[in-house]
Structure formats: structure tokens, C-alpha cells
Amino acid sequence: MVEQFVGKWTLVSSDNFDEYMKAVGMSFATRQMGNLSKPNLIITVGDDGVISIKAESTLKTTAVQFKLNEEFDETTADGRKSIFTFENGKLMQKQSWEGKTTTLEREVQDGKLTAKCIMADVVAVRTYEKAE
């Protein structure tokens, strides 16, 4: 199911990410760090079905662990709730907070992982290539 996502992925391109970060309400300083960051994603699936996504960069490392279809409080500065689902080959993440909602669609095609970040009419696309 989500096995095609497992592995280490390196960011190779990022389009419109600053506009996306602005749309979700990130400060100028946070956006500057986000734009400078070139994270590696490490995705694993445990025997218990728990999926882990770790984003590692020289500036910051974040990690989220979850089971599909189970809402949880994600550790964010603005207290977001997240739920991950698997739909049509895509790993979908929906975050909700303060009356706002954003969606992240992760998909593997042609050996690349794309993360489409959607907030209202703002769409950013980050592309990763498998490192291992």
C-alpha cells in the first residue's frame, strides 16, 4: 500500500513554496528558513502499521508518526490536527487548525516523490528523488 514511499528521498525542486508558507500563515523569518532548507525525507513503516516521516535538514529535523485514518494532534507551532489517508495511490495529509485546512498530497511516479501542498488556491509542488 504505502511501501512505494519507504526510503530516503532528497529534495530536488521546490515550486511556489514561499507562497504556500505565506498562505498557511508562517512568519517571514520562518519562510526564509523554509526556503533555505533542502530536507531529506526518510519514510518508514513499522510492523505495527505506524508510518514515520522524518524531514532532516541542516536547519531543522522534524518527525511525524501516524496510522492511516486516525486523526492526531501534530506537533506544530499553531496546534494543527492531522489525518493521513491513502487514496488512489497517494498518501494524503489533511491538517486543520483555527478554522483553516491545508492538504498535502504525496505521490510516487517515475521514481520521484512529489508533495503537492494546497492551501485554498495556492499550490506548491516539492519534488524528491530517491537517495537509497
Summary of the structure (lengths in Angstrom):
residues: 132
radius of gyration: 14.1
end to end distance: 19.5
largest distance: 40.2
contacts: 341
relative contact order: 0.23
helix: 14%
strand: 54%
